Amino acid sequence: MFRIAALYHFTRFADPAALKPALLELCLQHQVTGSLLLAHEGINGTIAGPQAGIEAVLAHIKSLPGCADLDWKDATSDHPPFGKIKVRLKKEIVTMGQPDVDPIASVGHYVEPEDWNALIRAEDVAVIDTRNDYEVQIGTFEGAIDPETATFRDFPAWWEANKDRFHNKRVAMFCTGGIRCEKSTNYLLSQGVEDVYHLKGGILRYLEEVPPEDSSWQGDCFVFDNRVSVGHGLVEGPHELCHGCRRPIVPADKARPSFELGVSCYQCIDETSEADKARFRERQKQMCLARERGEAHHGGRSVLD
């Protein structure tokens, strides 16, 4: 069983590059895989591995400047959610492209999962899903507005074009784990919106803590690891990933003529050129060869399973 820890923390790192070597070495030492992003504004990522390894990495991150009160969300998987570890330097730990946004300075009102239903059902509240369009497609809260944004960077332009719809409304926003709401609520406060709220711990904490019979959530929640989606209790959902476009699909979608393993699905078949598809086929071929070598080396069971 692999432990999965999803984390983020806004703080001020004077030299993020100086933090990378020790963090990467610790992950490699403890067989921890996944992805961690470092920027001047903090750290973000999801990691997986043995219990002791995750504990060691979390303890190290908590020792970094301003990270003593680091919070994270735990889950488990019976197969490796990631193939390797990546520790990368970025300008932002979640890209919004708004240099004046500063969630360290101020954010909206946090709402606990048990209080979320009452808030979003109030008549004077507009509920906005801040996630990307492909995430919203497989699940969201009842009554939530979908901005239909391809990336989080598109959110400010969407708000500017639609802000008049929310005059005299309280605004409640949510995302997968909370990080995008930290920035989007700070952004709305800077735009003069006074009553801004966001779901503490994001959808993942809501699905973990709120019983299905009391839930306002509909569908599954997209996650950025090999589980692809989760439902209530963070149970792994039915979705798989099209490795042509990185969007979620269900098993029935693989029966469509547009589906080719590692190359395309019904969502992206017309979005890529024949040259792209040829490149994807070669990538898929190399992945299959690597998998076969893994099976031969590990007694018939691939480490990618």
Solvent accessible surface area in square Angstrom, and as a share of the most:
residue,aa,sasa,rsa
1,M,163,0.73
2,F,65,0.27
3,R,25,0.09
4,I,1,0.01
5,A,0,0.00
6,A,24,0.19
7,L,7,0.03
8,Y,44,0.17
9,H,30,0.13
10,F,27,0.11
11,T,14,0.08
12,R,151,0.55
13,F,4,0.02
14,A,100,0.78
15,D,78,0.41
16,P,11,0.07
17,A,51,0.40
18,A,67,0.52
19,L,34,0.17
20,K,63,0.27
21,P,85,0.54
22,A,56,0.44
23,L,0,0.00
24,L,52,0.26
25,E,103,0.46
26,L,34,0.17
27,C,0,0.00
28,L,100,0.50
29,Q,111,0.49
30,H,49,0.22
31,Q,129,0.57
32,V,2,0.01
33,T,32,0.19
34,G,3,0.03
35,S,29,0.19
36,L,0,0.00
37,L,29,0.14
38,L,0,0.00
39,A,1,0.01
40,H,117,0.52
41,E,31,0.14
42,G,0,0.00
43,I,0,0.00
44,N,29,0.15
45,G,12,0.12
46,T,28,0.16
47,I,0,0.00
48,A,1,0.01
49,G,2,0.02
50,P,58,0.36
51,Q,107,0.48
52,A,74,0.57
53,G,1,0.01
54,I,0,0.00
55,E,77,0.35
56,A,28,0.22
57,V,0,0.00
58,L,2,0.01
59,A,62,0.48
60,H,48,0.21
61,I,0,0.00
62,K,78,0.33
63,S,86,0.55
64,L,16,0.08
65,P,81,0.51
66,G,53,0.51
67,C,0,0.00
68,A,79,0.61
69,D,108,0.56
70,L,10,0.05
71,D,101,0.52
72,W,67,0.24
73,K,32,0.13
74,D,56,0.29
75,A,15,0.12
76,T,83,0.48
77,S,5,0.03
78,D,101,0.52
79,H,41,0.18
80,P,33,0.21
81,P,1,0.01
82,F,34,0.14
83,G,67,0.65
84,K,130,0.55
85,I,20,0.10
86,K,90,0.38
87,V,6,0.04
88,R,106,0.39
89,L,82,0.41
90,K,91,0.39
91,K,195,0.82
92,E,35,0.16
93,I,2,0.01
94,V,22,0.12
95,T,58,0.34
96,M,1,0.01
97,G,28,0.26
98,Q,63,0.28
99,P,130,0.82
100,D,135,0.70
101,V,19,0.11
102,D,38,0.20
103,P,14,0.09
104,I,67,0.34
105,A,76,0.59
106,S,53,0.34
107,V,36,0.20
108,G,8,0.07
109,H,102,0.46
110,Y,109,0.41
111,V,15,0.09
112,E,53,0.24
113,P,1,0.01
114,E,124,0.56
115,D,76,0.39
116,W,0,0.00
117,N,22,0.11
118,A,79,0.61
119,L,19,0.10
120,I,16,0.08
121,R,137,0.50
122,A,31,0.24
123,E,165,0.74
124,D,63,0.33
125,V,14,0.08
126,A,11,0.09
127,V,6,0.04
128,I,0,0.00
129,D,0,0.00
130,T,2,0.01
131,R,0,0.00
132,N,19,0.10
133,D,56,0.29
134,Y,41,0.16
135,E,0,0.00
136,V,15,0.09
137,Q,101,0.45
138,I,23,0.11
139,G,6,0.06
140,T,29,0.17
141,F,1,0.00
142,E,65,0.29
143,G,75,0.73
144,A,22,0.17
145,I,39,0.20
146,D,54,0.28
147,P,10,0.06
148,E,131,0.59
149,T,8,0.05
150,A,59,0.46
151,T,65,0.38
152,F,12,0.05
153,R,137,0.50
154,D,56,0.29
155,F,1,0.01
156,P,10,0.06
157,A,71,0.55
158,W,32,0.11
159,W,6,0.02
160,E,93,0.42
161,A,87,0.67
162,N,29,0.15
163,K,82,0.35
164,D,122,0.63
165,R,133,0.49
166,F,14,0.06
167,H,138,0.62
168,N,130,0.67
169,K,79,0.34
170,R,64,0.24
171,V,1,0.00
172,A,0,0.00
173,M,0,0.00
174,F,0,0.00
175,C,1,0.00
176,T,14,0.08
177,G,14,0.13
178,G,2,0.02
179,I,18,0.09
180,R,19,0.07
181,C,0,0.00
182,E,15,0.07
183,K,4,0.01
184,S,0,0.00
185,T,0,0.00
186,N,12,0.06
187,Y,16,0.06
188,L,0,0.00
189,L,57,0.28
190,S,79,0.51
191,Q,83,0.37
192,G,57,0.55
193,V,27,0.16
194,E,147,0.66
195,D,63,0.32
196,V,0,0.00
197,Y,37,0.14
198,H,2,0.01
199,L,1,0.01
200,K,76,0.32
201,G,14,0.13
202,G,0,0.00
203,I,0,0.00
204,L,15,0.08
205,R,56,0.20
206,Y,0,0.00
207,L,2,0.01
208,E,92,0.41
209,E,85,0.38
210,V,14,0.08
211,P,57,0.36
212,P,87,0.55
213,E,142,0.64
214,D,80,0.41
215,S,24,0.15
216,S,1,0.00
217,W,15,0.05
218,Q,103,0.46
219,G,51,0.49
220,D,27,0.14
221,C,0,0.00
222,F,7,0.03
223,V,6,0.04
224,F,112,0.47
225,D,15,0.08
226,N,86,0.44
227,R,14,0.05
228,V,8,0.05
229,S,0,0.00
230,V,0,0.00
231,G,12,0.12
232,H,46,0.20
233,G,50,0.49
234,L,24,0.12
235,V,102,0.59
236,E,77,0.34
237,G,19,0.18
238,P,74,0.47
239,H,20,0.09
240,E,63,0.28
241,L,32,0.16
242,C,3,0.02
243,H,61,0.27
244,G,14,0.13
245,C,30,0.18
246,R,138,0.50
247,R,59,0.22
248,P,2,0.01
249,I,4,0.02
250,V,51,0.29
251,P,71,0.45
252,A,74,0.57
253,D,12,0.06
254,K,82,0.35
255,A,92,0.71
256,R,108,0.39
257,P,143,0.90
258,S,22,0.14
259,F,40,0.17
260,E,64,0.29
261,L,105,0.52
262,G,3,0.03
263,V,1,0.01
264,S,2,0.01
265,C,0,0.00
266,Y,71,0.27
267,Q,33,0.15
268,C,1,0.01
269,I,58,0.29
270,D,134,0.70
271,E,106,0.48
272,T,33,0.19
273,S,59,0.38
274,E,125,0.56
275,A,73,0.56
276,D,36,0.19
277,K,11,0.05
278,A,55,0.42
279,R,141,0.51
280,F,21,0.09
281,R,98,0.36
282,E,86,0.39
283,R,96,0.35
284,Q,29,0.13
285,K,115,0.49
286,Q,86,0.38
287,M,80,0.36
288,C,55,0.33
289,L,67,0.33
290,A,42,0.32
291,R,104,0.38
292,E,103,0.46
293,R,151,0.55
294,G,11,0.11
295,E,56,0.25
296,A,87,0.67
297,H,149,0.66
298,H,94,0.42
299,G,76,0.73
300,G,58,0.56
301,R,142,0.52
302,S,0,0.00
303,V,74,0.43
304,L,91,0.45
305,D,56,0.29
